Amino acid sequence: MSRMPRANREDLSADHQKIWDHINTARSGGGGPYSMLLHSPAMAQHFAATEDYFRNNSLLPDSEREIIILTAAREVDARYAWSRHETRAHKAGIRSEVIEALREKAPVDKFANRERLLVEFTRTLMHEQTLPDQLFERMESEFGRTKFVEAVGLLGHYITIGTVIRLFEVEPPEGTKTF
């Protein structure tokens, strides 16, 4: 049970109900973090637009985005985000061994090549709020400036989403395996 009741469409103005409808058209039932974010519909609209950008227009491949998202979700114990993105990670072709290593917070040496770099980038930036020069240079060299900046933006978005999930205790669907 969440710490705050879910936002309720009927409690919103007509303009805010349009935002609700738009957000829920692209998402399953308005659950998860949007069940809380929609208490502030105008703000939720901006979160949804950012998320839509990453889903539909990002230069980062799906598999790389999902590694960043799962790593971030695991680092902050955002079980709802994990439950949604584990499914997407499988669909994006991420090997089960990689997903299990992320679930277990395995050391970075358990990952290969770009996976390792993405996990190291995500964990380091989340815990140190910066990157050492060598890691910064590796990210820029491996991904180029545009994709590197997108990786930072994606991580920032999911740090916020993870915070919403944790603070408001948004639970994953019942029976979902997380960690």
Residue pairs with C-beta under 8 A, 6 or more apart in sequence:
1 169
1 171
2 35
2 36
2 168
2 169
2 170
2 171
3 167
3 168
3 169
4 36
4 39
4 168
6 30
6 31
6 35
6 36
7 20
7 30
7 34
7 35
7 36
7 37
7 38
7 39
7 41
9 17
9 20
9 21
9 30
12 19
12 20
12 38
12 41
16 41
16 42
19 38
19 41
19 42
19 44
19 45
20 30
20 38
20 41
22 45
22 48
23 30
23 34
23 38
23 44
23 45
23 48
24 30
24 34
26 48
26 52
27 34
27 48
30 38
31 80
31 170
31 173
32 80
32 81
32 84
32 165
32 170
33 47
33 80
33 81
33 161
33 164
33 165
33 170
34 44
34 47
34 48
35 170
36 164
36 168
36 170
37 43
37 44
37 47
37 164
38 44
47 157
47 160
47 161
50 153
50 157
51 157
54 60
54 65
54 150
54 153
54 154
54 157
58 65
58 150
58 154
59 146
59 147
59 150
60 68
60 143
60 147
60 150
60 151
60 154
61 92
62 88
62 91
62 92
62 93
63 89
63 92
63 93
63 94
64 114
64 118
64 151
65 92
65 154
66 85
66 88
66 89
66 92
66 94
67 89
67 94
67 98
67 102
67 115
67 118
67 119
67 122
68 118
68 121
68 122
68 151
68 154
68 155
68 158
69 81
69 85
69 88
69 154
69 158
70 82
70 85
70 86
70 89
70 99
70 102
71 102
71 118
71 119
71 122
71 123
72 78
72 81
72 122
72 126
72 155
72 158
72 159
72 162
73 79
73 81
73 82
73 85
73 158
73 162
74 82
74 102
74 103
74 105
74 179
75 105
75 122
75 123
75 126
75 127
75 162
76 126
76 159
76 162
76 163
76 165
76 166
77 166
77 179
78 158
78 161
78 162
78 165
78 166
79 165
79 171
79 172
79 176
79 178
79 179
80 165
80 170
80 171
80 172
81 158
81 161
81 162
81 165
82 103
82 172
82 178
82 179
83 172
83 173
83 176
83 177
83 178
84 172
86 99
86 178
89 98
89 99
90 96
90 99
98 111
98 115
101 110
101 111
102 119
103 178
103 179
104 179
108 116
108 119
108 120
108 123
109 116
111 119
114 142
117 138
117 139
117 142
118 151
120 135
121 131
121 135
121 139
121 151
121 155
122 155
124 131
124 132
124 135
125 131
125 152
125 155
126 155
126 159
131 139
139 148
139 151
140 148
143 151
164 170
172 178
